[in-house]
Amino acid sequence: MTVTVRSTSARPLSRALILGLLLAPLPAFADGAFEAPIPFAGTLRVSGEQAGGPIVAGNTVTVQGQGLVAGQKLVLQRGATVLNPGAPLVVGVDGKVSGDFKLPADAAIGIHPIVVIAEQPSAASILDLKVSPLVPVSGADRFEISANRMVRGLYQVAYGENSKALFVTAAVGRPPVRDSALLKVDPTTLEIIARATPAAAPERPRPDPAARPAFLGGAPAAPAAPGPGPGGEGQQPQGPAVYAVYGVGVDDANGTVWVTNTRQNTVAVYKQSDLSLVKQFEPEAVNHSRDVVVDDKRGRAYVSAAMTSQIVVFDTKTLEKTATIDIPSTKRGDEFQVMSLDLDAAGGQLFTVSQTTPEIAVIDVAAGRVTKVITYEGAKGATGVAYDPVTKRIFVSSFSNDNLIIVDSESGKTLQVVPVGAGALNVEFEPVKRLAYVSNRGSGTLTVVDPDGKIVANLDNGAMPNFAAADGKGTVYAVNKGRGEDESADRLTRIRLVK
């Protein structure tokens, strides 16, 4: 886990934190407390005992920083408690610093603001430390589970009823992405039937790795270590950048597969039969295209434009953009920023969740307009959404809070907040056994939860679970993105409840 320190100019210290600082014993080197202040320079990050894993209660937490002022001294405080009481952390001549402290065994789950007080020169900032729930692996004996390793960098999976096949997207590394594939897979044997390599794409400027969170395909705030990293990054293939594929949706009415080309802000359409390209839309058709769902009864494909308030609509027969649905926020001064999508085709409803506000939007697909924006409790950095038409409950995965939130769609009331695991990225509702499956990217698990919020099982899903999709017949297929050469990486897993 990596977190960037935010300077006080970006996030002012709260009254409670200021009071804590006033009541706390001052560090011995604070004689120059009123020297000329400067902005906090550099970045800090925290990590737990397992590289890339979550921080849980009782962990030893390592703090590392770079870009700091040589000789600067740092004291870390949580409220009135000094976390490094023996001596301040001293920045080396290279601008780097490292130290650790022990989390208490009873540390509460949630995001804890750590005040970073610097002297020589004076500055202050806040470092967010997230303590994640530790949910034991359980319940695997109730399921039939099989898995097969695919290619590197798996992102999403979708089932096509007409072709009786799975369609899996994969993309490796940071822009310019040169290694990507769309796979057609046998749902029983999990063997690859066909593979398509996306076409060459125009080169684009490299984005700031810290500017985009992990759940939007971003890189860690700190520079990656040499060699393979999350998703198998490292030495990249030579050649041109490609229209790398990330989100996927199946159109059984027209025998096609829709994919999102997130890096080029667009979408593409392939044939289900042989994965030949039907149409590659031009770049900038959909800003940061993330998810795509297809309403094949009404002939519409819906694409979420992440980091905006928009869902872009395409005609699946003419392959033309037809509309843009803009979602207003009920929070004054805030913007609804769309993430995942879920379609209730029978009920004619489309659901999406905002990453920046605690809101869910409900869209009438026949009318093409927003009918309701629900404000709910329990989420921060929400990313995934799923709907159960029987109970009329909405399931939201909260990436930053490590929770699954269950919301009544009619009243807007939060019914349950279920701690499921670090980095709850996506959620899928399986309608036959009537269970929600949550992909926990940080803890490496797939948590199975019933509509009332009871955890039925917590399954090991390897490194960095990304996505799960149901086939409508009781089986769920999950993909994990992997971490380097880990043998548990880049697997497609078939899961079916039998007990």
N, C-alpha and C positions, 0 to 999 in steps of 0.2 A: 504494500500500500504506500503510495506517495501522495503528499499533500503540500501545496505551496503556501508559504507564509504570505498573508495579505497585509500590506502596509496600513497604518492607521488612516492614511488619506483615503483608502478604499473602504475601510470598515472601522468607524470610530469605536473606541472603547466604550462599553456600556457603563451605566452608573454603578451596577453591581460589581463589575470588574474594577472600576476606579476605586470603589469603597474597599474592595479586597486589597488593592495595592496600598491604600492608605493605612489599613490596619496591619498589614504584613510587616515583619521586621525588614528594614532596609538592608540591602547587601552592603558589605563592608566598603566596596569601591564607589559608593554613591555620593561622595563628597561634592562632585561637580554636577549635581542633579539639575541645576538650572543653567548649564552651559548652552550655547546655541544649538537648538535642535536641528536634526537633519532627517530626511526620509530614510526609512529602513532599507538598506541595500541588500541585494542578494535574495536567495531563496533557501528555505529549509524544508525538509521532508521527514516524515516519521515512518518507521517500519516495524513490524513485529518480528517474532523469532524465526518465522519461515519466510524466506525471500518471496515477495509477491503475494503472500498470504495475508489474511485479516489480522487485526490486533484484537485480542480477547483479554478479559480480566485475568490478572496474574502474570501477564506477559512482561518480559523485559522489552522496553521500547527503545529503539535506537533513533537518535536525532542526528541528521547529517545536513550540512549546509555548504553552499558555495556562492561565490560572488560577493562575499562579505568583506568588511574592512579589516585588513591585517592588524592583529593585536587587539581587536574589539573583544569585549567580555560580555557573555550572555548569561542571564539568569532566567530560568523557566519557572513560571508559577501557575498553579491552578487555584484560583481564589486566593486564600491567604497562605496556601501551602507552597513552599519552595521545593521544586522537584529535584533540583541538583544542589542540595544544601552544603555539601562539602566544599565545593569551589566552583566558580563560574566556568563556563566553557570558554576557551580562549581560541580565537580565530588565528590560524597559521598564516605564514607569509604568502601562501598561495591562495588566501581568501577562503579556505575551507575549514570546517569544524565538524567534530563528531563527538558524541557522548551518548550515554544511555541512562535510563532510570527504570525502576520497577513499578508496574501498575499494581495497586492493591487487588487482592482476590475478589473483593466485593465491589469493584469498580462498576458503576452503572452502565448499561448499554446506552449508546447514544453518542452524540458529537459533543466533545468537551473543548471549550476554548482555552488554549494555553497561552498565557501572556508571556511574550518574549521581551525582556528588558535588556537593552544594550547600553554599555558605557564605553567611552573612549573610542569613538564619539557616541553621544547619547542618542537613542532612538527607541522606538517600541513598536511592536506589531502583535498580531494574533495568529497562532498556529492552531488549526482545527485538528483534533485527534479523535478519530472515530473508534469507539469500542464496539465491536460487533458481537452478536449473539453466538454462542457455541451450541449448536443443535446437533446432538449425536446422530450418526448414521444409524438407520433402523428400518425395519420393514421390508427388506429386499426379498425375504422368503415368501412374500405374498404376491410376487410378480414373476412373470417369465421375462427374462432380460437377455438379449443378445446384442452384440456390437461388432462393428467392423471398422478398421481404420480406413479413412478415405484419402484425401489430399490435404495439404497444409492450409490452415486459415479458414476453417468452416465458419459460416455466418448464420444462414437460415436454411430451413427445409420446409417443403410443402408437398402435400399428397394430391395426385391427380386421379380421380375416380375412373375417368374414361380410359386412360392409358394404364391404369393399375401400376403406377410408378411414383417414385419420390423424385423431387427435384431439389438439388442442394447447391447453394452458392458458396464460393470460397475466394478469398483474396488475401494476399500476403504482403505485409510490410506497409511502410509509410509512402506517401506520394514521392515520386511518380511510381505507381504500382505497376509492375511488369509481370506479375504472376497471379493469374486468376482463372477460375474455371466454373462452368455450369455443368453439373453432373445429373445424369438420369440413372436412378438406382432401383434395383429390384427390392420391393418392400419386404419380401420374405427372406431372401438370402443375403440381402444388403450388399450385393455385388454391383459394381458399376457397369451399366449397360451401354451408356454413351457419354461422351465428354465433348464440350465445346469450349474453345479458347476465345475470349472476346477480341474484337477487332482493335487495331491500334487506335490510340486516342491522341489528341493534341496535348503537348506538354503544358503543365500549369505551374504557377509559382508554388513553391513549397510553403504550406501553412506553418504558423507558429505551433510547435507540438504542444505547448501548454495552453493554447487557446481553446482547445476542444476536449471535453471530458471523454473518459474511456468509453462510455456507453454510446457516444456519437462517433466512435471509431478513432478517437484521439490517442495520442501517445502520453506516457507519463510526463509529469512536469519536469522531472530531473532527466538529464541525458541518460540514454540506455547504455548498459555495459556493452563492451565489444562482444560480437558473436550473436547467436540467436537469442532473441528475447521473447516477449509476449507475442504469440501468434507466429513464432518462427522467424521474426525479423532478424536481420543481420546481413550477410552477404546476399545481395539481390541479383536476380538474373539480369543479363545484359539485354539490350534491345529497347524498343519503344515502349512508352506507357500504353496501357490498354484500358478499355472501358470496363474496369473491374466491376464484378457483380456482388451485391450485398443482400438486399431484400429480395423476396421471391413470392409470387402469387400465381395460381393456376387458373386458366380460363378453359373450362371443359367444353363450353359451347362452341368455341372456335379452334380448339385443339392447340392452344398456345400457352406459353409461359412468359409472364412479365417479370422483369428484374429491375432493380434500381442500380444505377451507376452513380453512387454517392459522390465519388471524387470529381466527376464531371458535371454534377448537378443535373442529371437526366435519367432516362429510362430506356429500356430496350425490350423487344419482343422476339421470342424464339418459338420454333415449332416443337410441340411435345414429341412428335414421332422420332425425329433424328437430331434435334437441337440445332437445326440450321437457322440462321438469323433471318427473321421476317422484316424487322425494322429497327434501326438504331436511331433514336431521336437525337437531335443536335444538343450540344452542351447548353446548359442554363435553362433547360425546359422546366426543371423543378429544383428549387434551391435546396441543397443538401438532402436529396431524395433518400428517405430511410426505409419505410415500410410500403408495401403495395398489397392491396387486397382486391380481389376481382368479384364483382356481382355478375355472374354469367347469365343470370335470368333477365337482368335489365340491361346487360351489355355495357357495363361501366367498370373501369379500373380506377381505384382511388390511391393516390400516392401522398404520403405525408412529407411536407417540406419542413424538415426539422430546423429548429432555431427560428422559425417564423410561426405565424398564426394561421397558416394556410394548408389546405388539402387540395391537390390538383386532380381534376377529373378528366379521364380520357374515354373516348368511345372505343370499345374493344373490336368493333367490326371495321370502322373506317380508319382506326388507329390515328385519330386526331384528338388534340386537346380541346375539350368542350367547355370547361368551366373551372373556376377557382372558388372554393368555399373558404371564406374568412371567418375565423372564430373570435368573437370579442371576449375579453376577460371581464369578469364581474368585479375584479380587484382594481380599484382606482389607481391609475398610474402604472399598472403592470400590463404585461403582454402574455397572452396564452401562447405557449410554444409547444407545438404538436410533437408527439413522439410516436408510440405504437398505435396501430389500428386494429379494430376487431369488428367484423361484419355479422350482424344478425340478419341473414338474407330473408328468412321466412317472415320476420317482423318488420323488414324494411328499415332497419336502423344501423347506423355506423357509429362506432364509439372511438374516441381518442382521448388521450390524457396529456395534460400539460406538464412539462418538465420544470417550469419556473414558478408555477402557481399551483395551489392545491385544488385543481379544477378538472372536471371530466366534461367533455362535450358529447351531446347526443345529436345525431344528424338524421333527418328524414331523407332517405336516398331517393325516393320518388320525387319529392319536391326540391331536393338539392339545397336544403337550408338547415341551419342549426335550430333545433326545437328547444333545447335546454342546455344550460351550462350549470353543472352541479358543483357547489363548493362543499368540500368534505374535510375530514380531519385525519391526521396520522401519517401524511406523506411528506417527504422532502426529496427532491430530485426524482420524481416518479418517471418511470420509463415504459413499463408494460401495462397492457389492459386486456381484459377478457370479460365476456358477458355470458351469464346463464339465463336463458329466456324462461326457464321453469320457475325459478325463484325470483327472477328479475333483479338479480344481484350482479354488481360489477366488481371485478377483482383487479386491484392495482398493485403492481410491484414497485416498491420504493427503493431505488438504487442507493440513495444516500442514507436512508434509515434502516435498510436491511429488513424491511417488513413486507408482508402481504396485507393490504387493507381491503376489507370486504364492505361494500357500500350498497345500501338499498337505492335502486335507481329511481324509485318513485318519491321517496321522502328526502333523499340525499343524506340520510343519516349513516354515519360510520358504525357498522355493526360489530366488526372485529378488527383488531390490529394484531397480526400474528408474526412474531419474530421468526424468520425462516433461515437466514444466513447472510453472510457478507455479500453486498453487491447484488441484490435481487433485481435482475436485469429485465427478464421477460416472464410473462405468464400465459398459459394456454388452458382453456377449460375443455375437458374431454366430456362430451355430452352423454355417452352410453353409461359409463360407470359414475359419471357426474362428479368428477374430481378436478381440481385445479393443480397444474404442474408449474412450479416456479423455478426458473433457471438462476442459480446463485453463482454469479461469475467469480466472486472473491473466495467463497468457501468451497467451491468445487462440488456442489451438491444440487440435486433436483428434489425439491420439497413438494410432497403430495398432500394437498389440503382439501377437506370436504367443504361443502357450501356453508357450514356453520363455523368454520374456522379451526376444526380439529385436524392436527397433523396425523395423517394416515401412515406416512413413511417419509424418510429422508434418505434418498438414494445417492450413493457415490456416483458422480458424473464426470470424473476426471478433471483435468485442468481447464479452467475458464469456460464453464458452460455458457452457451450463447442464446439458445433458442430451442423451443419444443413445439411440435405441431401434431394435431390429432387427425386420424383418417376418417372420423365419423363412425367408426365401427368398433371402437373400444381399444384401439392401439394408439400409442403415442410414440413419436420419433423425436429424439433429442440430438443436438449437435453441440460439441465443445470445440473451442478454437485452438486450444493447446498452448503449451509453453515450451518452446525449444524442441528438444528431441525426446521429451517425456513420452513414454510408451502409452500413457493414458490420453495423449493429445490427439486431436483431429479425428474423433470417433463419431460415427453415426450409431446411435443406440436405439434398439427396438424394445418397447416396454409395454407389457400388458398385464393388468391386474387379474389374478386367477383365484385368489382366496379372499 
